[in-house]
Amino acid sequence: MFKHLINIFIGLSLFTTFVNSAEKPLIVGMELQYPPFEMSDKDGTPSGVSVDLAKALGKYLGREVKIENIAWDGLIPSLKTGKIDLIISSMTITDERQKTIDFSIPYAQTNLAILTNKTSGVKSIEELNQKGKKIAVKKGTTGHIYANQYLKNANLLVFDKENAAVLEVIQGKADGFLYDQLTIYKNWANHKETTVALLKPFQENPEYWGMAIKKGNDELRERVNAFIKQAKSDGTFDALSKKYLTEARATFDKLGIPFFF
């Protein structure tokens, strides 16, 4: 009888552990500084494409979602130490990042583009790669990586914040700012009097965004991949485009540039 009660107790403990694990919130890291993908409402509530995408993923997994606002340089360390379960923060899949973290299948594609001052006369990436030219980049981004690798004739101005780099262009202190196409489009739309957006791709291959997952967490990665495939086929990404990116998509279509989703 006593042995039977012990077995029941063990069974209940295992069941409780399973339930608690299943109900554990999915902690998603993102830097809420990149509208319309990652941002905050006036009351500080996380919002944007990536936030909605995270919530849809949570619904698919049957888990509550908790958003952690983390500075860009801290996202990957937070993932590696287990502070967060995954990153959904417009993060490009790169060989260097894949050395220490895993990625889902791509859910979006983009290219680098250029924001330049109207007075600079710059019309191409080649014209930026000249002695005396100043290029603003955000630290750790693919724009920073690209400029380091391919634009060695120019002078790089490295900033921690996107808006600081954009301000350099607006004020004519930098000849160009490198970032993804949508960011460049957004900043041009906000500063049409002083800037020009060069949106057509200049890289050989597009960049792909993925959801970053801690190495070895294959079960979560496989479930995230299944969610992305379903979201692409069931209209989830189209709905996000219509909600947040209508004007940008129209501009990209007009220029014949492939859109994110």
Salt bridges, closest charged atoms under 4 A:
GLU31 OE1 - LYS138 NZ 2.84
ASP52 OD2 - LYS243 NZ 2.83
GLU68 OE2 - LYS66 NZ 3.55
ASP85 OD2 - ARG63 NH2 3.89
GLU96 OE1 - LYS99 NZ 3.12
ASP102 OD1 - LYS215 NZ 2.86
GLU162 OE2 - LYS186 NZ 3.03
ASP218 OD1 - ARG221 NH2 3.21
